[in-house]
Amino acid sequence: MSAKPQQLNDREEIFERLTGILEEMFEVDTSLITPDAHLYDDLDIDSIDAVDLVARLRTITGKKIDPEIFKAARTVEDVVEAVFRLVHA
């Protein structure tokens, strides 16, 4: 049973949802998750984790996500912006 896509209306909702995912999936301390936090350097998200993150975001948004878009993402804000553009395209 697949999860129903969730409505993500604004960047704040996306940030909050992303924070929950990072905490749940990768055990990232939420105090470290800020818009400027670097995924690899600050949050210790590696390339395999990034693939898992994209898969989770695809489930949440119900949209196909181009991995190339997320290869350029370096910060939490980059991911928020990419998801925002995806759901508002």
C-alpha positions in Angstrom: 0.0 0.0 0.0 1.6 3.3 -1.1 1.4 6.4 1.0 -0.9 9.1 -0.3 1.0 12.1 -1.5 1.0 14.9 1.1 0.3 18.5 0.3 3.4 20.6 0.8 2.2 24.2 0.3 5.1 26.3 1.4 8.8 26.1 2.2 8.2 26.0 5.9 6.0 22.9 5.6 8.7 21.3 3.4 11.4 22.2 5.9 9.5 20.7 8.8 8.7 17.5 6.9 12.4 17.2 5.8 13.5 17.7 9.3 11.3 14.8 10.4 12.6 12.6 7.6 16.3 13.4 8.5 15.6 12.6 12.1 13.7 9.5 11.5 15.7 7.9 8.7 19.2 9.0 9.5 19.0 9.8 13.2 20.2 13.4 12.7 19.9 15.6 15.8 17.2 18.1 15.0 19.2 20.9 16.6 21.7 20.5 13.7 19.1 20.8 11.0 19.0 24.4 9.8 18.5 25.8 6.3 22.2 26.4 6.0 23.3 23.0 7.2 25.3 21.1 4.7 24.0 17.6 4.0 27.3 15.9 3.8 29.6 18.0 6.1 27.2 19.0 8.8 24.6 16.2 8.8 26.8 13.3 7.7 24.4 12.3 4.8 26.3 10.3 2.3 25.4 9.5 -1.3 23.5 6.3 -0.4 21.5 8.2 2.2 20.8 10.9 -0.4 19.3 8.2 -2.7 17.1 7.0 0.2 16.1 10.6 0.9 15.1 11.1 -2.8 13.0 7.9 -2.7 11.2 9.1 0.5 10.6 12.5 -1.1 9.1 10.8 -4.2 6.7 8.9 -1.9 5.7 12.0 -0.1 5.2 14.2 -3.1 3.9 11.6 -5.4 6.1 13.0 -8.2 9.0 11.6 -10.1 12.2 13.2 -9.0 15.1 13.8 -11.3 18.2 12.7 -9.4 20.2 15.3 -11.2 18.4 18.0 -9.5 19.3 16.6 -6.1 23.0 16.0 -7.0 23.4 19.8 -6.9 21.8 20.1 -3.5 24.4 20.9 -0.8 22.3 22.3 2.0 19.0 21.6 3.6 17.7 24.8 2.0 18.7 23.5 -1.5 16.6 20.4 -0.9 13.6 22.5 0.4 13.8 24.7 -2.7 14.1 21.7 -5.1 11.0 20.0 -3.5 9.1 23.3 -3.5 9.8 23.8 -7.2 8.8 20.2 -7.9 5.5 20.3 -6.2 4.6 23.7 -7.6 5.7 23.0 -11.2 
